[in-house]
Amino acid sequence: MPKRRFLIVCHDADTDGCFNLDDLPGSGGRIDVAARCVVAGLLISYGVRKDAEILLFFQRGPRPGLTIRISGDRVKYLNPDERSTAALIRNAILKHKNAGVLESSPGVQVFRSDLETLLKTGRNVYYLKEDGIPAENFVFPEDEILFLLGDHRDLTADEESIVMKYARAKLNLSPLSLYSEHCITIIHNILDRKFSGSPVPENRN
Ligand SMILES: C[S@@+](CC[C@H](N)C(=O)[O-])C[C@H]1O[C@@H](n2cnc3c(N)ncnc32)[C@H](O)[C@@H]1O
């Protein structure tokens, strides 16, 4: 089963950590999208995906390049609701204060980076995009995969040109344009089915 990593480029979410937990879309600059991606990427019913990791890369605010890494094998205090997940993110942002790499809570690391560095350190990068090739029958590597996607906004042309230097392929998940967290769920489903080892029952109809 490959380790799955998801890198979400967050375009408007603020990095000063002053957002109101009762107004995540407005005061948080759509931090609600990031929170939903964390939940979709790491949680299953009554459990955590130990083989998954989320990277939230924040482009805006006083500390552009702030990056939060949440690792499924170590994370604690992660719950399925958006509000408490956003609180975990806010805690990471507030505690960082320009330190190098800080572990703000178990399994949650925060540091400054740039897109190119994150992509260079990621093995087997795939870019999720509507105009990519279908992902369903794609042959994925079995060790580690990094999927990159936008938040409520697509990547800019500049971001895309950096990503395409490192991406092994651009993958499409649907004929429709989907929410980021739904893209993550579909990827998990594709990989779960491919690598779980349990045969899919035959359709007898
Ligand atoms: C909500 S979408 C961004 C805005 C959207 N493209 C639009 O025009 O409204 C979030 C991200 O999910 C990914 N995405 C959305 N639909 C996809 C699809 N059908 N196949 C692959 N990736 C998709 C892309 O990375 C996209 O930037």
The ligand as an SDF file (V2000), in Angstrom:
LIG
                    3D

 27 29  0  0  0  0  0  0  0  0999 V2000
  -12.7450   23.4420   -6.2690 C   0  0  0  0  0  0  0  0  0  0  0  0
  -11.5000   23.0240   -7.4400 S   0  0  0  0  0  0  0  0  0  0  0  0
  -10.8850   24.6050   -7.8980 C   0  0  0  0  0  0  0  0  0  0  0  0
  -11.8020   25.4250   -8.7280 C   0  0  0  0  0  0  0  0  0  0  0  0
  -12.4440   24.7170   -9.8990 C   0  0  0  0  0  0  0  0  0  0  0  0
  -11.4460   24.1870  -10.8220 N   0  0  0  0  0  0  0  0  0  0  0  0
  -13.4150   25.6360  -10.6330 C   0  0  0  0  0  0  0  0  0  0  0  0
  -13.1930   25.9750  -11.7670 O   0  0  0  0  0  0  0  0  0  0  0  0
  -14.3970   26.0140   -9.9940 O   0  0  0  0  0  0  0  0  0  0  0  0
  -10.2070   22.4500   -6.4200 C   0  0  0  0  0  0  0  0  0  0  0  0
   -9.1080   21.6550   -7.0250 C   0  0  0  0  0  0  0  0  0  0  0  0
   -9.4920   20.2860   -7.1070 O   0  0  0  0  0  0  0  0  0  0  0  0
   -8.8730   19.6550   -8.2110 C   0  0  0  0  0  0  0  0  0  0  0  0
   -9.9500   19.1370   -9.0660 N   0  0  0  0  0  0  0  0  0  0  0  0
  -11.2180   19.5570   -9.1440 C   0  0  0  0  0  0  0  0  0  0  0  0
  -11.9200   18.8110  -10.0090 N   0  0  0  0  0  0  0  0  0  0  0  0
  -11.0670   17.8640  -10.4850 C   0  0  0  0  0  0  0  0  0  0  0  0
  -11.2060   16.7850  -11.4190 C   0  0  0  0  0  0  0  0  0  0  0  0
  -12.3490   16.5380  -12.0440 N   0  0  0  0  0  0  0  0  0  0  0  0
  -10.1220   16.0110  -11.6580 N   0  0  0  0  0  0  0  0  0  0  0  0
   -8.9490   16.2400  -11.0180 C   0  0  0  0  0  0  0  0  0  0  0  0
   -8.7690   17.2380  -10.1210 N   0  0  0  0  0  0  0  0  0  0  0  0
   -9.8090   18.0510   -9.8660 C   0  0  0  0  0  0  0  0  0  0  0  0
   -8.0100   20.7170   -8.8830 C   0  0  0  0  0  0  0  0  0  0  0  0
   -6.6870   20.6130   -8.3800 O   0  0  0  0  0  0  0  0  0  0  0  0
   -8.6700   22.0090   -8.4410 C   0  0  0  0  0  0  0  0  0  0  0  0
   -7.7710   23.0880   -8.4400 O   0  0  0  0  0  0  0  0  0  0  0  0
  1  2  1  0
  2  3  1  0
  2 10  1  0
  3  4  1  0
  4  5  1  0
  5  6  1  0
  5  7  1  0
  7  8  2  0
  7  9  1  0
 10 11  1  0
 11 12  1  0
 11 26  1  0
 12 13  1  0
 13 14  1  0
 13 24  1  0
 14 15  1  0
 14 23  1  0
 15 16  2  0
 16 17  1  0
 17 18  1  0
 17 23  2  0
 18 19  1  0
 18 20  2  0
 20 21  1  0
 21 22  2  0
 22 23  1  0
 24 25  1  0
 24 26  1  0
 26 27  1  0
M  CHG  2   2   1   9  -1
M  END
$$$$
